Amino acid sequence: MKLNRIGVFFSFVLCFITTFTNAQDITLRQAYDLMLSKNGNVKASNFEVKEMEEEHKATKGLRLPTVSVSGTYMHLDKDITADLNEQKNTVGGLLGITDPTAVLGDWDFTLQEKNLGFATANVSMPIYAGGKINAANKASEIKLALSETKHKIKEDELTINLINYFFKLKLAQEAVQLRQEVYNVILLHNNQANKFFENGIIPEVETLNAKVALSNANRELLAAKKDVDLATTAVQNLIGVNSISGLNSEFTKPTIVKPLQEFTNDMLSDNEQLKIIEKNHELAKVGVQVENSDYFPKVGVSGKYILWKDNLPLVDTKWFVGVGVEWELFNGFQREHKIKASKYKISQVEELDKQARLNLTTYTEKLYNTMQKELEQYESLNADEALANRLKFMRTRAFEEGTGTSLEVVDATLKLSEIKLHKIKALYEYNVAYGELMVLTGKTAAFLNQN
């Protein structure tokens, strides 16, 4: 009974250790999700999109009235007066008044005391701006879409880097495993060679070959482990985590998913760089509309309401409204040249679009050819691996029977390991090229779900 409890306890501990060990194992999809949530460049790009969202909302406010409150309190050096006593005396003479001051009083009036103040509520609203407000809103909408597309491009760039780093780590880990297998085989062979030498079956020179091969295998194993450490650091930094213990995703076996023309069509219809150019083309057209709007008058309404006043006897009204019109008839041909400049901008973007399509078509073919080449390499290496396995088996048996040399066994072992390593590299190159092609054609999710 006690043994059963101990067994249950150790089973529980083993299960816990296994769960904890695998807790940090991640798939490519999980690494991608972590990168989007933790990578600083992604966060910065996302804040840029939010900034443009607020700018777009602010531009919408151009259609709405502006309401403000203003106030002024002033102190003049002296009162503003009007001395009409000379005119009073003239009037008194005409009326035959001998003492005008006694009859008519003092005609020295204070029009405005030196201390005065007022506060107003102000409203203004554009009615017509020649289409400039509509164009500004359209431009703002395009700029927001541009920022979103640029954010997607930043995500795509980092995703391509992630695919490269992730599979480079996978390559390094499998290389370590392969180097370890080679080391174990050569170690076993070295031990056998030493025993054969001790029993007088083989000369000492055969043991020297085995020892040199063992030293080389150990050196390559240590170097491969360093490659794993470096690749692990690159992945961790990109996805924003402190540690990962393993990868759950496997290499996708090479295959040609669809013809080149279909990949090219996807690239020309879904690539984010082309969408950037398309949005810039729309923005350039809006720029022409903005410049054309300067030919038309600008009309707006405004109004004020006097909330408070102090010592303003001449201002007896409480509010007023008005309509303003401004029409610039001539400005030194500035409008004409600005319109031409805007049209050149459209032509510039159109030429960029043509060249970008040519470049993307060429790059698509390059990635596709890389996939094809690595597929051919992989299939050829599969056949070579079967032959190398057979050769290693025969060399090992010959050595054990005393008809072969240690050097032949080591050579067969290294040839087999070299073929396996080339197979892993072919898988790496294929997956990186395939992943980049899928990301650039807008099929990121489909690629990630395959891994």
C-alpha atoms as one frame of an Amber mdcrd trajectory, in Angstrom:
protein
   0.000   0.000   0.000   2.862   2.272   0.920   4.601   1.509  -2.376   1.426
   2.433  -4.258   1.275   5.790  -2.484   4.902   6.462  -3.314   4.202   5.541
  -6.907   1.216   7.884  -7.053   3.299  10.636  -5.476   6.130  10.288  -7.993
   3.601  10.105 -10.840   2.104  13.376  -9.642   5.544  15.007  -9.371   6.492
  13.736 -12.830   3.240  15.063 -14.286   3.816  18.444 -12.620   7.383  18.681
 -13.881   6.289  17.746 -17.411   3.507  20.342 -17.368   5.848  23.028 -16.071
   8.528  22.131 -18.598   6.069  22.354 -21.496   4.401  25.496 -20.152   6.778
  27.704 -22.136   6.763  25.598 -25.307   5.184  27.687 -28.029   3.912  27.256
 -31.542   4.573  29.723 -34.314   1.010  30.993 -33.958   1.465  31.589 -30.229
   4.769  33.370 -30.864   2.991  35.570 -33.418   0.229  36.476 -30.935   2.807
  37.297 -28.262   4.709  39.492 -30.686   1.593  41.494 -31.575   0.802  42.100
 -27.912   4.311  42.685 -26.506   6.643  43.942 -29.229   7.485  47.635 -28.778
   7.524  48.419 -32.499   4.020  46.984 -32.918   2.760  49.006 -29.952   4.338
  52.211 -31.278   2.779  51.642 -34.699  -0.610  51.020 -33.085  -0.374  54.320
 -31.200   0.281  56.051 -34.520  -2.996  54.623 -35.829  -4.830  55.876 -32.735
  -3.253  59.291 -33.247  -4.605  59.418 -36.809  -8.035  58.308 -35.585  -8.164
  61.331 -33.299  -6.862  63.599 -36.080  -9.645  62.321 -38.328 -12.241  63.060
 -35.651 -10.774  66.538 -35.270 -11.080  67.170 -39.021 -14.780  66.306 -38.894
 -15.154  69.282 -36.574 -14.520  71.647 -39.500 -18.185  71.227 -40.458 -19.442
  72.237 -37.015 -19.780  75.714 -35.489 -17.092  77.133 -33.232 -18.341  78.462
 -29.902 -16.169  80.525 -27.600 -16.370  82.940 -24.702 -14.157  86.008 -24.462
 -13.807  88.841 -22.004 -11.888  92.101 -21.789 -11.308  94.611 -19.026  -9.434
  97.821 -19.916  -7.987 100.819 -18.102  -7.394 103.912 -20.254  -5.044 106.736
 -19.310  -8.036 109.088 -19.119 -11.752 109.333 -19.832 -12.856 109.852 -23.415
 -14.669 113.226 -23.491 -16.250 115.655 -25.977 -15.991 119.373 -25.106 -18.807
 121.188 -26.962 -18.798 124.407 -24.920 -17.703 126.520 -27.902 -20.605 125.177
 -29.902 -22.844 125.879 -26.885 -21.761 129.521 -26.831 -22.453 129.803 -30.540
 -25.915 128.390 -30.019 -26.496 130.791 -27.085 -25.514 133.749 -29.247 -27.905
 132.697 -31.962 -30.691 132.353 -29.408 -29.834 135.646 -27.716 -28.872 134.025
 -24.429 -26.532 136.277 -22.497 -25.234 133.544 -20.161 -25.328 130.211 -22.101
 -23.639 128.271 -19.278 -26.291 129.241 -16.772 -29.097 128.394 -19.161 -27.721
 125.503 -21.203 -25.302 124.054 -18.676 -21.864 122.572 -19.230 -21.449 120.845
 -22.606 -18.243 118.983 -21.703 -19.486 115.375 -21.922 -17.786 112.134 -20.818
 -18.350 109.642 -23.616 -16.401 106.746 -22.082 -14.948 106.344 -18.640 -11.359
 105.141 -18.473 -12.312 101.848 -16.791 -14.448  99.553 -18.915 -15.084  95.868
 -19.504 -17.235  93.410 -21.414 -17.675  89.652 -21.997 -19.176  88.016 -25.078
 -20.233  84.584 -26.303 -19.068  84.046 -29.900 -20.315  81.671 -32.564 -18.884
  81.189 -36.056 -19.538  78.567 -38.703 -18.355  78.096 -42.280 -21.130  77.707
 -44.851 -19.146  77.232 -48.028 -15.392  76.899 -48.578 -15.228  75.908 -52.231
 -15.084  72.204 -51.384 -12.005  72.561 -49.166 -13.751  71.182 -46.062 -15.010
  68.124 -47.946 -11.533  67.601 -49.382  -9.937  67.968 -45.936 -12.256  65.307
 -44.510 -11.558  62.981 -47.430  -7.820  63.507 -47.038  -8.074  62.810 -43.322
  -9.972  59.603 -44.005  -7.294  58.477 -46.479  -4.497  59.321 -44.029  -6.209
  57.200 -41.389  -6.428  54.304 -43.849  -2.751  54.888 -44.707  -1.744  54.663
 -41.055  -3.685  51.408 -40.696  -1.996  49.975 -43.788   1.427  51.091 -42.545
   0.655  49.372 -39.246  -0.178  46.196 -41.148   3.090  46.499 -43.096   4.999
  46.850 -39.827   3.256  43.719 -38.530   4.122  41.901 -41.767   7.781  42.927
 -41.558   8.011  41.663 -37.997   6.100  38.501 -38.917   8.611  37.728 -41.663
  11.405  38.278 -39.134   9.593  36.025 -36.671   9.237  33.240 -39.250  12.943
  33.546 -40.024  14.025  33.583 -36.353  11.565  30.869 -35.342  12.647  28.406
 -38.008  16.288  29.337 -37.530  15.848  28.255 -33.913  14.122  25.099 -35.123
  17.041  24.503 -37.500  19.558  25.057 -34.718  17.724  22.709 -32.343  17.536
  19.929 -34.919  21.188  20.518 -35.796  22.056  20.005 -32.111  20.062  16.805
 -32.077  21.838  15.638 -35.226  25.270  16.624 -33.900  24.462  14.794 -30.681
  23.553  11.663 -32.613  26.794  11.891 -34.593  28.765  12.397 -31.380  27.090
   9.372 -29.772  27.786   7.176 -32.809  31.431   8.233 -33.029  31.822   7.851
 -29.256  30.526   4.302 -29.519  32.810   3.685 -32.458  35.752   5.157 -30.511
  35.074   2.842 -27.597  34.883  -0.142 -29.944  38.121   0.881 -31.644  39.899
   1.080 -28.283  38.672  -2.383 -27.317  39.714  -3.835 -30.673  43.158  -2.268
 -30.279  43.504  -3.607 -26.744  42.668  -7.082 -28.049  45.148  -6.727 -30.878
  42.522  -6.823 -33.606  43.347  -3.435 -35.189  46.453  -1.218 -35.199  46.711
   1.913 -33.038  46.329   4.215 -36.047  42.669   3.180 -36.299  42.042   4.416
 -32.750  43.660   7.760 -33.618  41.197   8.263 -36.457  38.334   7.591 -34.068
  39.692  10.019 -31.464  40.135  12.836 -33.983  36.614  12.253 -35.297  35.263
  12.285 -31.712  37.004  15.588 -30.978  35.583  17.143 -34.158  32.096  15.863
 -33.349  32.300  17.342 -29.847  33.438  20.712 -31.199  30.592  20.842 -33.727
  28.102  19.854 -31.026  29.233  22.703 -28.768  29.045  25.182 -31.667  25.518
  23.986 -32.521  24.424  24.564 -28.911  25.744  28.137 -29.099  23.680  28.642
 -32.244  20.586  27.514 -30.298  21.290  30.043 -27.536  21.678  32.880 -30.028
  18.556  31.914 -31.999  16.557  31.569 -28.763  17.561  35.078 -27.679  16.494
  36.491 -31.054  13.039  34.886 -30.789  12.579  35.960 -27.167  13.488  39.570
 -27.912  11.145  39.720 -30.893   8.102  38.293 -29.120   8.819  40.058 -25.826
   9.183  37.160 -23.369  11.979  36.316 -20.954  12.313  32.644 -21.782  11.044
  29.831 -23.963  11.923  26.216 -23.398  10.907  24.697 -26.696   9.018  24.895
 -29.975   5.897  22.909 -30.747   5.672  23.743 -34.439   7.243  21.538 -37.085
   8.692  22.341 -40.480   6.147  22.212 -43.273   7.233  19.517 -45.717   8.139
  21.048 -49.107   5.383  21.006 -51.691   4.179  23.355 -54.412   0.829  24.535
 -53.106  -0.319  26.322 -56.267   1.100  27.667 -59.548   3.290  30.746 -59.729
   0.623  32.742 -61.556  -1.816  32.356 -58.665   0.792  33.591 -56.197   1.517
  36.517 -58.520  -2.171  37.394 -58.784  -2.484  37.302 -54.987   0.581  39.512
 -54.647  -0.748  42.150 -57.052  -4.195  42.202 -55.453  -3.453  41.838 -51.716
   0.028  43.200 -51.080   0.011  46.000 -48.509   2.709  48.049 -50.261   0.474
  48.377 -53.306  -2.375  49.480 -51.034  -0.112  52.228 -49.692   0.518  53.438
 -53.230  -3.203  53.250 -54.010  -4.034  55.400 -50.983  -1.337  57.915 -51.919
  -2.875  58.107 -55.397  -6.253  58.935 -53.844  -4.580  61.505 -51.597  -2.914
  63.140 -54.587  -6.307  63.478 -56.308  -7.726  65.118 -53.187  -4.770  67.506
 -53.282  -5.912  68.720 -56.702  -9.412  69.301 -55.309  -7.973  71.330 -52.432
  -6.013  73.576 -54.774  -9.051  74.022 -57.064 -11.124  75.167 -54.086  -9.098
  78.403 -53.920 -10.918  79.610 -57.054 -14.200  79.803 -55.124 -15.369  82.233
 -52.430 -15.451  81.368 -48.750 -18.682  82.098 -46.916 -19.283  81.961 -43.190
 -21.661  83.216 -40.501 -20.777  84.606 -37.104 -22.539  86.035 -34.121 -21.862
  87.535 -30.681 -23.910  87.833 -27.545 -22.839  90.328 -24.892 -22.948  88.504
 -21.578 -21.723  91.376 -19.415 -20.558  94.943 -19.814 -19.300  97.675 -17.527
 -19.027 101.365 -18.422 -19.998 100.896 -22.073 -22.728 103.536 -22.521 -22.319
 103.645 -26.293 -22.969  99.914 -26.674 -26.659  99.382 -26.137 -27.158  96.142
 -28.086 -27.146  92.621 -26.609 -26.290  90.586 -29.689 -25.553  90.698 -33.400
 -25.099  88.239 -36.279 -23.507  88.576 -39.662 -22.447  86.839 -42.867 -18.920
  87.159 -44.206 -17.644  86.491 -47.722 -14.037  86.348 -48.891 -13.109  85.772
 -52.509  -9.503  85.984 -53.595  -9.533  87.010 -57.248  -5.806  87.052 -57.962
  -2.809  85.788 -55.989   0.074  86.001 -58.409  -0.725  82.717 -60.261  -0.022
  80.699 -57.126  -3.172  78.620 -57.570  -2.347  77.627 -61.122   1.134  76.420
 -60.230  -0.061  74.556 -57.141  -2.662  72.725 -59.215   0.004  71.695 -61.731
   2.236  70.509 -58.881  -0.622  68.405 -57.516  -1.206  66.829 -60.918   2.494
  65.960 -61.172   2.129  64.237 -57.821  -0.567  62.012 -59.319   1.714  61.117
 -62.231   4.548  60.373 -59.822   2.429  57.952 -57.786   1.197  56.219 -60.943
   4.780  55.580 -62.057   5.673  54.265 -58.609   2.728  51.890 -58.826   3.901
  50.505 -62.184   7.427  49.913 -60.916   6.231  48.409 -57.629   4.102  45.892
 -59.512   7.091  44.867 -61.638   9.290  44.544 -58.544   6.712  42.486 -56.663
   6.169  40.212 -59.646   9.911  39.564 -59.815  10.180  39.025 -56.072   7.251
  36.604 -56.120   9.017  34.573 -58.790  12.221  34.610 -56.722  10.485  33.241
 -53.622   8.580  30.698 -55.689  11.775  29.500 -57.360  13.404  29.176 -53.943
  10.530  26.948 -52.850  10.894  24.824 -55.981  14.657  24.551 -55.569  14.402
  23.487 -51.925  11.694  20.957 -52.831  14.006  19.415 -55.426  16.882  19.442
 -52.932  14.771  17.805 -50.260  13.518  15.029 -52.540  17.038  14.364 -53.830
  18.438  14.292 -50.287  15.792  11.766 -49.246  17.176   9.342 -51.824  20.750
  10.140 -50.803  19.909   9.557 -47.143  18.718   6.016 -47.839  21.968   5.255
 -49.663  24.071   6.868 -46.924  22.291   4.828 -44.237  23.072   1.674 -46.176
  26.695   2.715 -46.629  27.131   3.464 -42.933  25.667   0.097 -42.000  28.015
  -1.722 -44.379  31.111   0.227 -43.245  30.320  -0.409 -39.593  29.825  -4.159
 -40.162  33.045  -4.355 -42.167  34.965  -2.650 -39.363  33.462  -4.969 -36.755
  34.456  -7.944 -38.879  37.989  -6.614 -39.305  37.743  -6.020 -43.048  37.176
  -2.256 -42.868  38.942   0.718 -41.333  37.941   3.209 -38.666  38.363   6.025
 -41.168  35.740   4.454 -43.438  33.232   4.249 -40.589  33.810   7.852 -39.589
  33.586   8.985 -43.197  30.276   7.136 -43.716  28.895   8.573 -40.463  29.831
  12.137 -41.401  28.398  11.755 -44.906  25.091  10.638 -43.444  25.048  13.524
 -40.948  25.897  15.985 -43.724  22.963  14.771 -45.809  20.608  15.055 -42.830
  21.871  18.548 -42.113  21.292  19.577 -45.725  17.764  18.195 -45.451  17.102
  20.346 -42.376  18.533  23.407 -44.149  16.337  22.703 -47.161  13.313  22.576
 -44.855  14.383  25.846 -43.247  14.921  27.663 -46.564  11.633  26.351 -47.954
   9.586  27.366 -44.891  11.141  30.833 -44.708  10.510  31.500 -48.416   6.993
  30.043 -48.249   6.190  32.006 -45.088   7.372  35.308 -46.563   5.394  34.678
 -49.745   2.242  33.939 -47.760   2.672  37.034 -45.578   3.277  39.344 -48.547
   0.178  37.997 -50.309  -2.025  38.570 -47.258  -2.253  34.890 -46.264  -0.504
  35.137 -42.894  -3.250  33.384 -40.929  -3.325  30.460 -43.366   0.425  29.947
 -43.048   0.421  30.211 -39.255  -2.404  27.699 -38.958  -0.353  25.176 -40.960
   2.344  25.327 -38.281
